[in-house]
Amino acid sequence: MKRIYFLLTTLFLAFFIINKTQAQNERRAQFTFFYPIGSSGHNSIDYSYKFSFNTIYGINGGVNGFELGSVGNVVKGSVNGFQLAGVFNLTTQNSSGGIISGVINSSKAMEGLSLSGVANIAREEANGAIISGVINQSKTIKGLQLSTINIASEQLNGAQIGVVNFTKKGKGFQLGVVNVGENDGDSILPLGVINIYKNGYYALELSTDEKLFTNVSYKMGVEKLYTIFRMGIGFRNSTQFYSLGGGLGTFFNIGAKNKINLEVLSIQFFENDFKYIDDILSQVNLSYQYEITDRLALKFGPTFNCFIEDKNKTKKNDAFRVPYSIVEAKSDNHITSLWIGANAGLVIKL
């Protein structure tokens, strides 16, 4: 016990002597067991430190260097440098550099790397790589947000990668299951299952081709990149069968009412009672689309098909017969056929 008291006393004296050589509002170092028990006591909030060590947690006026807290660090001013805490880093002003915690980082603005196990909260802007396990939130982001939920409540300039991504406007890229934007949808490229944009592209398409009697597709996103959900109905040997699939699409404008439409889809087949059929169809549709009105369009064009079917199935279980093959390859269990077909459809914009 005497050795511990001696060590603590020595540390306090060392910090006191070192800090006396600094400017009035900046000190070299401080040591805190838990605030206010530390080398600077209650006065730690009046100073900025180059080195700050908090056995449990501490509160100080700023960091211009390095700070370590086993539980947490609380800074009344700004942080410039590297800050590490087991649970939380809470900063009243700005954080710049490497800010790492086990649970949460919070500051007015973040710049550099902010890494936490649960959340990064920037009350104003965030610039750099903002990474957490559950949520990143800021008004604006310039750089990368990577988390389960990413929120840039005003503007995105960069990328959001997560399960749910939200921004009002901006430029960049969103990768997630759900992507949401309010304005300027075409300035952001969304890649996701559900893409919701105030000024986005939503359409219902009725189409047909040589494989299926009727296809119904729902499209959502922006014209640069949208998601497709498709269901089809066909007949084989007087037996009805279904198809379910999805994919991605994009537009290339060639005139006021003329567009080229490129879509990539993957389609699975089912029998009449929705029993799984071991046939998979991959398609690339290249279509010309003419805008009749702002809400109605016609499209048609070639379809490039790749069909993989079970080699050992019976004819009774055929979804459809390949009309012809440009290329056909056989393995022990499957037959792969390539051919060019055609598609035509009516597009209703929602």
C-alpha positions as CSV (number, residue, x, y, z in Angstrom):
1,M,0.0,0.0,0.0
2,K,2.8,2.4,0.8
3,R,4.3,1.8,-2.6
4,I,1.0,2.7,-4.3
5,Y,0.8,5.9,-2.3
6,F,4.4,6.7,-3.1
7,L,3.8,6.1,-6.8
8,L,0.7,8.3,-7.0
9,T,2.4,11.1,-5.1
10,T,5.3,10.9,-7.4
11,L,3.0,11.1,-10.5
12,F,1.2,14.1,-9.1
13,L,4.4,15.9,-8.4
14,A,5.8,15.1,-11.8
15,F,2.7,16.4,-13.6
16,F,2.8,19.5,-11.4
17,I,6.4,20.3,-12.2
18,I,6.0,19.5,-15.9
19,N,2.8,21.6,-16.3
20,K,4.4,24.7,-14.7
21,T,6.6,25.1,-17.8
22,Q,3.6,25.4,-20.1
23,A,1.5,28.4,-21.2
24,Q,-1.3,29.4,-18.8
25,N,-4.1,27.7,-20.7
26,E,-2.1,24.7,-21.9
27,R,-0.3,22.0,-20.0
28,R,1.8,19.1,-21.0
29,A,0.0,16.3,-19.1
30,Q,-2.6,15.4,-16.6
31,F,-3.5,12.3,-14.7
32,T,-7.0,11.6,-13.3
33,F,-8.3,8.6,-11.3
34,F,-11.8,9.8,-11.7
35,Y,-12.8,13.4,-11.9
36,P,-12.0,15.5,-9.9
37,I,-9.5,13.3,-8.2
38,G,-6.4,13.9,-10.3
39,S,-3.3,16.0,-10.9
40,S,-5.3,19.1,-11.8
41,G,-8.4,18.5,-9.6
42,H,-11.4,20.7,-10.5
43,N,-9.1,22.9,-12.6
44,S,-8.6,20.3,-15.3
45,I,-11.5,21.8,-17.2
46,D,-9.6,25.1,-17.5
47,Y,-6.6,23.6,-19.4
48,S,-5.8,21.9,-22.6
49,Y,-3.3,19.0,-22.4
50,K,-0.8,17.3,-24.8
51,F,-1.1,14.1,-22.8
52,S,-4.1,13.1,-20.7
53,F,-4.5,9.8,-18.8
54,N,-7.7,8.8,-17.0
55,T,-7.7,5.7,-14.9
56,I,-11.6,5.6,-15.0
57,Y,-12.8,8.8,-16.5
58,G,-11.7,12.4,-16.7
59,I,-12.9,15.8,-17.7
60,N,-10.6,18.5,-19.2
61,G,-10.6,21.6,-21.3
62,G,-9.0,20.2,-24.5
63,V,-6.6,17.7,-25.9
64,N,-3.7,18.5,-28.4
65,G,-2.0,15.2,-28.5
66,F,-3.1,12.0,-26.9
67,E,-5.7,11.0,-24.4
68,L,-6.5,7.6,-22.8
69,G,-9.4,6.6,-20.6
70,S,-10.2,3.1,-19.4
71,V,-13.9,4.0,-19.3
72,G,-14.4,7.5,-20.8
73,N,-13.0,10.9,-21.7
74,V,-15.0,14.1,-21.5
75,V,-13.5,17.2,-23.2
76,K,-15.1,20.6,-22.8
77,G,-13.1,22.0,-25.7
78,S,-11.7,20.4,-28.8
79,V,-9.6,17.3,-29.5
80,N,-6.7,17.3,-31.9
81,G,-4.7,14.1,-32.1
82,F,-5.6,10.6,-30.8
83,Q,-8.3,9.7,-28.3
84,L,-8.9,6.2,-27.0
85,A,-11.6,5.1,-24.4
86,G,-13.1,1.8,-23.4
87,V,-16.6,3.1,-23.4
88,F,-17.1,6.8,-24.5
89,N,-15.4,9.9,-25.8
90,L,-17.6,13.0,-25.3
91,T,-16.4,16.3,-26.8
92,T,-18.2,19.6,-26.6
93,Q,-16.5,21.1,-29.6
94,N,-14.6,19.4,-32.5
95,S,-12.8,16.1,-32.7
96,S,-9.9,15.8,-35.2
97,G,-7.6,12.8,-35.7
98,G,-8.2,9.3,-34.5
99,I,-11.1,9.0,-32.1
100,I,-11.8,5.4,-30.9
101,S,-14.1,4.0,-28.3
102,G,-15.9,0.8,-27.3
103,V,-19.4,2.3,-27.4
104,I,-19.9,5.9,-28.4
105,N,-18.0,9.0,-29.8
106,S,-19.8,12.3,-29.7
107,S,-18.7,15.8,-30.7
108,K,-19.9,18.9,-32.5
109,A,-17.8,18.0,-35.6
110,M,-15.6,15.0,-36.5
111,E,-12.7,14.9,-38.9
112,G,-10.4,12.0,-39.6
113,L,-11.2,8.5,-38.2
114,S,-14.0,8.0,-35.7
115,L,-14.4,4.4,-34.7
116,S,-16.8,3.1,-32.2
117,G,-18.6,-0.2,-31.3
118,V,-22.1,1.4,-31.2
119,A,-22.4,5.0,-32.3
120,N,-20.7,8.1,-33.7
121,I,-22.7,11.2,-33.2
122,A,-21.6,14.5,-34.8
123,R,-24.0,17.3,-34.1
124,E,-22.8,19.3,-37.1
125,E,-20.5,17.9,-39.8
126,A,-18.4,14.7,-40.2
127,N,-15.4,14.5,-42.5
128,G,-13.3,11.4,-43.1
129,A,-14.0,7.7,-42.2
130,I,-16.9,7.4,-39.7
131,I,-17.3,3.8,-38.6
132,S,-19.5,2.2,-36.0
133,G,-21.4,-1.0,-35.2
134,V,-24.9,0.4,-35.0
135,I,-25.4,4.0,-36.0
136,N,-23.5,7.0,-37.5
137,Q,-25.4,10.4,-37.4
138,S,-24.4,13.8,-38.5
139,K,-25.9,16.8,-40.4
140,T,-23.4,16.4,-43.3
141,I,-20.8,13.8,-44.2
142,K,-17.9,14.3,-46.5
143,G,-16.2,11.0,-46.8
144,L,-17.4,7.6,-45.6
145,Q,-20.2,6.5,-43.2
146,L,-20.0,2.8,-42.4
147,S,-22.5,1.3,-40.0
148,T,-25.8,-0.6,-39.7
149,I,-27.6,2.7,-39.9
150,N,-26.1,5.8,-41.5
151,I,-27.8,9.2,-41.3
152,A,-26.7,12.4,-43.0
153,S,-29.7,14.5,-42.1
154,E,-28.8,17.4,-44.5
155,Q,-26.2,16.4,-47.1
156,L,-24.0,13.5,-48.3
157,N,-20.7,14.0,-50.2
158,G,-19.1,10.6,-50.3
159,A,-20.4,7.2,-49.5
160,Q,-22.8,5.5,-47.0
161,I,-22.5,1.7,-46.5
162,G,-24.9,0.0,-44.2
163,V,-28.2,-1.8,-43.8
164,V,-30.2,1.5,-43.8
165,N,-28.8,4.8,-45.3
166,F,-30.5,8.2,-45.2
167,T,-29.6,11.6,-46.6
168,K,-31.6,14.5,-47.9
169,K,-29.4,15.5,-50.8
170,G,-25.8,15.5,-52.1
171,K,-23.5,13.6,-54.3
172,G,-22.1,10.1,-53.8
173,F,-23.0,6.5,-53.4
174,Q,-25.3,4.5,-51.1
175,L,-24.9,0.8,-50.6
176,G,-27.5,-0.9,-48.3
177,V,-30.7,-2.9,-48.0
178,V,-32.7,0.4,-47.7
179,N,-31.5,3.7,-49.2
180,V,-33.5,6.8,-48.6
181,G,-33.1,10.3,-50.0
182,E,-35.3,13.4,-50.2
183,N,-33.9,15.6,-53.0
184,D,-31.7,15.5,-56.0
185,G,-32.1,11.7,-56.4
186,D,-30.1,11.5,-59.6
187,S,-27.0,13.0,-57.8
188,I,-26.7,10.0,-55.6
189,L,-26.1,6.5,-56.9
190,P,-28.1,4.0,-54.7
191,L,-27.4,0.3,-54.8
192,G,-29.9,-1.6,-52.6
193,V,-33.0,-3.7,-52.3
194,I,-35.3,-0.8,-51.5
195,N,-34.5,2.7,-52.8
196,I,-36.8,5.5,-51.8
197,Y,-36.3,9.0,-53.2
198,K,-38.6,12.0,-53.3
199,N,-37.6,12.8,-56.8
200,G,-36.8,9.2,-57.8
201,Y,-37.9,6.8,-60.4
202,Y,-40.9,4.5,-59.7
203,A,-42.6,2.4,-62.4
204,L,-44.8,-0.5,-63.1
205,E,-44.1,-2.5,-66.2
206,L,-46.2,-5.1,-68.1
207,S,-44.1,-7.1,-70.6
208,T,-43.9,-10.3,-72.5
209,D,-41.2,-12.4,-74.2
210,E,-40.7,-15.8,-75.8
211,K,-40.4,-17.5,-72.4
212,L,-43.2,-16.1,-70.3
213,F,-46.7,-15.0,-71.3
214,T,-46.9,-12.1,-68.9
215,N,-44.3,-10.3,-66.7
216,V,-45.1,-7.7,-64.1
217,S,-42.2,-5.6,-62.8
218,Y,-41.9,-3.0,-60.1
219,K,-39.0,-0.6,-60.3
220,M,-37.7,1.8,-57.7
221,G,-34.7,4.0,-57.3
222,V,-33.3,6.7,-59.6
223,E,-32.9,6.6,-63.4
224,K,-29.1,6.1,-63.0
225,L,-29.6,2.9,-61.0
226,Y,-32.9,1.3,-59.9
227,T,-34.0,-2.0,-58.4
228,I,-36.3,-4.4,-60.2
229,F,-38.8,-6.9,-58.7
230,R,-40.4,-9.2,-61.2
231,M,-43.1,-11.9,-61.3
232,G,-44.0,-13.8,-64.4
233,I,-46.7,-16.3,-65.5
234,G,-46.3,-18.9,-68.3
235,F,-47.7,-22.2,-69.6
236,R,-46.0,-25.5,-70.5
237,N,-48.0,-28.5,-71.6
238,S,-51.2,-26.8,-70.5
239,T,-49.7,-26.4,-67.0
240,Q,-49.3,-23.0,-65.5
241,F,-46.0,-22.0,-63.9
242,Y,-44.5,-18.9,-62.2
243,S,-41.3,-17.0,-62.1
244,L,-39.9,-14.7,-59.4
245,G,-36.8,-12.6,-59.8
246,G,-35.1,-9.3,-59.5
247,G,-32.2,-7.2,-60.8
248,L,-30.9,-3.8,-61.6
249,G,-31.5,-1.3,-64.3
250,T,-30.3,2.0,-65.7
251,F,-31.2,4.6,-68.4
252,F,-29.2,6.4,-71.1
253,N,-31.0,9.5,-72.5
254,I,-30.7,9.9,-76.2
255,G,-33.4,12.5,-76.7
256,A,-36.3,14.3,-75.1
257,K,-38.5,11.3,-75.4
258,N,-36.0,8.6,-76.4
259,K,-34.0,6.4,-74.0
260,I,-31.9,3.3,-74.0
261,N,-32.7,1.0,-71.1
262,L,-30.3,-1.6,-69.8
263,E,-31.4,-4.2,-67.3
264,V,-29.8,-7.3,-65.7
265,L,-32.0,-9.9,-64.0
266,S,-31.9,-13.3,-62.4
267,I,-35.1,-15.4,-62.4
268,Q,-36.2,-18.5,-60.5
269,F,-39.0,-20.8,-61.7
270,F,-41.8,-22.5,-59.7
271,E,-44.5,-25.0,-60.5
272,N,-48.3,-24.2,-60.3
273,D,-48.3,-24.8,-56.5
274,F,-45.1,-22.8,-56.1
275,K,-43.0,-25.9,-55.9
276,Y,-39.3,-25.0,-56.6
277,I,-38.0,-25.9,-60.1
278,D,-34.3,-26.3,-60.4
279,D,-34.0,-23.9,-63.4
280,I,-32.3,-20.4,-63.3
281,L,-32.5,-17.8,-66.0
282,S,-30.1,-14.9,-66.2
283,Q,-31.0,-12.0,-68.6
284,V,-29.6,-8.9,-70.0
285,N,-32.3,-6.7,-71.6
286,L,-31.2,-3.9,-73.9
287,S,-34.3,-1.9,-74.9
288,Y,-35.4,1.2,-76.7
289,Q,-38.0,3.2,-74.7
290,Y,-40.2,5.9,-76.1
291,E,-41.9,8.3,-73.7
292,I,-45.5,8.7,-74.9
293,T,-46.4,11.0,-72.0
294,D,-44.7,11.9,-68.7
295,R,-46.4,8.8,-67.2
296,L,-46.6,6.3,-70.1
297,A,-43.9,4.7,-72.2
298,L,-43.4,1.8,-74.7
299,K,-40.2,-0.3,-74.8
300,F,-38.9,-3.2,-76.9
301,G,-35.5,-4.7,-77.7
302,P,-33.3,-7.8,-77.6
303,T,-32.8,-10.1,-74.6
304,F,-29.6,-12.0,-74.0
305,N,-30.4,-15.2,-72.1
306,C,-28.4,-17.7,-70.1
307,F,-30.5,-20.6,-68.9
308,I,-29.2,-23.3,-66.5
309,E,-31.5,-26.3,-66.1
310,D,-31.3,-29.7,-64.4
311,K,-30.1,-32.3,-66.9
312,N,-31.9,-35.2,-65.3
313,K,-35.3,-33.7,-64.8
314,T,-38.4,-35.0,-66.6
315,K,-40.2,-33.1,-69.4
316,K,-43.2,-32.8,-67.0
317,N,-41.1,-30.5,-64.8
318,D,-39.9,-28.2,-67.6
319,A,-40.6,-24.5,-67.0
320,F,-40.1,-23.9,-70.7
321,R,-38.1,-25.2,-73.6
322,V,-35.2,-23.3,-74.9
323,P,-36.2,-22.1,-78.4
324,Y,-32.7,-22.5,-79.8
325,S,-29.1,-22.3,-78.6
326,I,-26.2,-20.2,-79.8
327,V,-24.1,-22.0,-77.3
328,E,-24.9,-25.1,-75.3
329,A,-22.7,-26.7,-72.6
330,K,-23.4,-29.9,-70.6
331,S,-22.1,-31.1,-67.3
332,D,-22.9,-34.1,-65.3
333,N,-26.0,-32.5,-63.8
334,H,-26.8,-29.4,-65.7
335,I,-27.3,-27.9,-69.2
336,T,-26.4,-24.3,-69.9
337,S,-27.9,-22.6,-72.9
338,L,-27.3,-19.2,-74.4
339,W,-29.6,-17.5,-76.9
340,I,-30.9,-14.1,-78.0
341,G,-34.6,-13.4,-77.6
342,A,-36.9,-10.3,-77.6
343,N,-39.0,-8.4,-75.1
344,A,-41.6,-5.7,-75.3
345,G,-43.5,-3.9,-72.6
346,L,-45.7,-1.0,-71.4
347,V,-44.2,1.2,-68.7
348,I,-46.4,3.1,-66.3
349,K,-44.5,5.7,-64.2
350,L,-45.8,6.2,-60.7
